[in-house]
């Protein structure tokens, strides 16, 4: 059977997009290739015509999720600066829908156990975020501490989001989100 030009690339794109969302929602180890392909509307056998291994797909999905995260970050910055990004990052909708949000928070613990090539792809995203946070800090922030402050802001909001997702008590989860928001804003020098 002959397919239209671009069919293979469109199919590969669909697999990557599906994997990107599912990995963020269920974890990398929580997603099997057969189930992923079925969700993408494809057969398991077709996987290897697009990817050499699941790790190859993981790298592509991490890149895709990271690019989406970066686009959302920049959109929030344009809407209202660093404060807008922190407030959106620490909202309940972000907590409740990891498949639609930041790639770092749901994947960071798993990526640490993946090969260096996958970790490099992952690192590129959060270094870009750190660079932008650093640029957006108030001019009053001393040059020697800007990078550390950027790391502290991202670590604080990302860690709080992870804890809020893990908490079984809804009231505690909300409290964690609020604490992450207040702390992130304070670190950024935003009152």
C-alpha positions, 0 to 999 in steps of 0.5 A, a space after each residue: 500500500 502506498 501512502 501520501 507524501 509526508 504520511 510517515 512523518 505525520 505518523 511519527 509526529 503522532 506517536 511522539 505527541 502521544 508519548 510526550 503526553 503519556 510519559 508526563 501523565 503516567 511516567 516513562 516506565 508506566 507506558 508500554 510501547 504496545 499501549 502507546 501505539 494503540 492509543 496513537 491508532 497504530 499497531 505495535 509492529 509499526 513502532 520500529 519503522 519509526 524508532 530504533 528503541 523505546 529510548 529513542 522515542 523517550 528522547 524525542 518525546 522529551 524534546 517535544 515536551 520540552 519545546 511545548 514547555 518552553 513555548 508556554 513559558 514564553 507565552 506566560 512571560 509575554 502575558 505578565 512576566 515572571 510573576 505570571 509564569 510562577 502563578 500559572 505554574 502553581 495553579 491547580 490545573 497544572 497540578 491536575 494535568 501533568 500531561 499538558 504541563 511542564 516536562 520537568 516536574 513529572 519526569 525529573 526523577 525518571 530521567 535521572 536513570 536514563 542514558 546521558 543522551 536523554 538526560 542532555 535533551 532534558 537538561 537543555 530545556 530546564 537550562 533555557 528556563 533557568 537562563 530566562 528566569 535569570 534574565 527576568 530577575 529584578 535589576 536589584 538582584 546582585 549579578 553574583 547571585 542571579 543564577 542561584 536565585 533562578 535555580 532556587 525559583 525553578 527548584 521551589 516551584 517545580 518541587 512544590 508542584 511535585 509534592 502537591 501532585 503526590 499529596 493524597 489530602 486535597 487540602 494539603 495539596 492546595 496548601 503546598 501549591 500556595 506555599 510554592 507560589 508564595 515562596 517562588 514570588 518571594 525568591 523572585 522579589 515579587 510582592 
